Amino acid sequence: EIPEWVSMNALISVGAMIILVGMVIFLANLIYSSAKGKPANLEDPFGLGGKYYYPFSQRNPHHGEGGY
């Protein structure tokens, strides 16, 4: 081993373990929510009170004469 790299290797290993814990929590939550979570309201999934947050059907973009 190269003595100069021992502390850096330990630091990177701790960082990798922290990332691993986060990924395990994320995957456990994903699996639990898929199996036991309540289904989202597809008409208003975020509870904003309207059909959509952005009125896509009302926008009419102007692209100029070239068609782009």
C-alpha angles and dihedrals in degrees: 000000000000107000093213092062099049096087093044090049090051091049093050091047091054090048091051090051091051090051090048092053090050092050092049091051091048094049093045090051091047093052094043093047092048092052104034107014123110116255118256121250100249093200094057109005096171097041095242094147097242137076094257135002092226116044097228094167092057097053119095108182118204112222101179132242098304095065094242 
